[in-house]
Amino acid sequence: MTTSLAGRWEAVMMPNYGTPPLAVASGKGVWLFDPDGNAYLDLVGGIAVSALGHAHPAIVRAVSEQVAKVAHTSNLYLHEPGVALAERLVGLLGLPARVFFANSGAEANECAIKLSRRHGARDGRTEIVAAVNGFHGRTLGSLSITGNPAKRTPFEPLPGPVTFVEYGDADALHRAVGPRTAALFLEPGLGEGGVVPAPVGYLRAARERCDQVGALLVLDEVQSGIGRTGHWFAGLAEGVRPDVLTLAKGLGGGLPIGACLGVGAAGELFAPGDHGSTFGGNPVSCAAALAVIDTIEAEHLLDSVKRVGEHLAHGLDALSGPLVAGNRGVGLWRAVALTTDAAGAVEAAARARGLLVNAVKPNAIRLAPPLILTEADVDDALPRLQAALDEVG
Ligand SMILES: *Cc1c(COP(=O)(O)O)cnc(C)c1O
């Protein structure tokens, strides 16, 4: 059935994605099912999105109840889930902050870029510094700060000026961030860049340099935030306070929502009319996000992510064979580094064994499973991954 759907897909969809190799009909917990009823243990989680797995009762309930009341209000009217979610996020951050809701990570970063323009306007700063191999989204603004020439070059001219620095090099960052810098955008660990954690002290050095020169530190936690690393926010776990924090992916547990949080003065930069979104912060997505946060708390999932993440790391350490170069990552956010560009083949071989993993780079396999993953799930997954590696290697 995947084959016939793929044929229809190819006839009508723009060719910006390769044709997906698998159709998904339903899911439950950490499992996905194709239209023929084959089961797949999902270590991709919709690219770090499905925080509570699939069809989690708390999300089903929250979304069903809200959509039965009112699905959309626009931002012309107040609604309880939106205000409650903003209060919740500010509470988790533990800093005075204000929230703007968008629908995606790119849009959350667009808000952050516009905040940096507002911040820089005071003394004529327009420059943004961002990281080589960093990823912030596909809109022109978020693409302009994405350090991947293959994604950027076809769409130039892009907004600027933007300076790119080697990720993890605190000296390069110190040189690039100066009095003309409006904002420094960093992920607290490259996500699309291959799940590369920030070196110890790097985010702290970024904080210090931004304080020295008066630039905003924008932490893009679209992938790392909301429990992925075993902490609500990966940057704060390192003791680093952002001026602006962006969230999306895991926040809605599968419903589309992004958030941009401005901390302290950065939360006061917009004047009425400066920014907006028709769908941003719609009550259904906000209800889902509240369910995600409540469930992470009620089921102690941050502790679970740390514990199961360690178990996963030990399992990855034990992978063997000529293809395996090592592994890296934190919590339930990990990558297996390969010795050759075989990630696509390993992904396919794992899929044939009922295991979904993601070839995030030609030589790296990303694991970003639902935060509800258990040790038993890990023990189920790893032999399949080893078998896939053995087949390809
Ligand atoms: C995925 C991602 C984005 C873009 O999010 P979209 O919802 O696809 O727009 C931005 N930043 C980071 C760090 C991401 O991982």
The ligand as a Gaussian input file, in Angstrom:
#p B3LYP/6-31G(d) Opt

LIG

0 1
 C       13.596000      21.792000      13.121000
 C       14.312000      23.007000      13.583000
 C       13.912000      24.292000      13.191000
 C       12.808000      24.516000      12.188000
 O       11.581000      24.105000      12.666000
 P       10.341000      23.979000      11.632000
 O        9.190000      23.657000      12.529000
 O       10.676000      22.908000      10.661000
 O       10.195000      25.288000      10.986000
 C       14.568000      25.373000      13.730000
 N       15.574000      25.220000      14.592000
 C       16.000000      24.000000      14.992000
 C       17.111000      23.891000      15.967000
 C       15.396000      22.851000      14.484000
 O       15.838000      21.648000      14.853000

